[in-house]
């Protein structure tokens, strides 16, 4: 059986934890942040966990993550 290909963009954007959770950074952090409130900028600095619904799709794109 052939090896499965890993989608490289997913590898760069998603971090896998020890407990097999996926962490992503929120969108909208690169520029034009002066119009946002301080609290929204503060919350965007932290990682967010991916919903359980999306884990199956991510697992297909990132088959060799540490599971």
Secondary structure, DSSP 4 states (H G I P E B T S, - for coil): -PPPPP-HHHHHHEEE-TTS-EEEEPS--SS--TTS-HHHHHHHTSEEEPPHHHHHHHHHHSTTS--
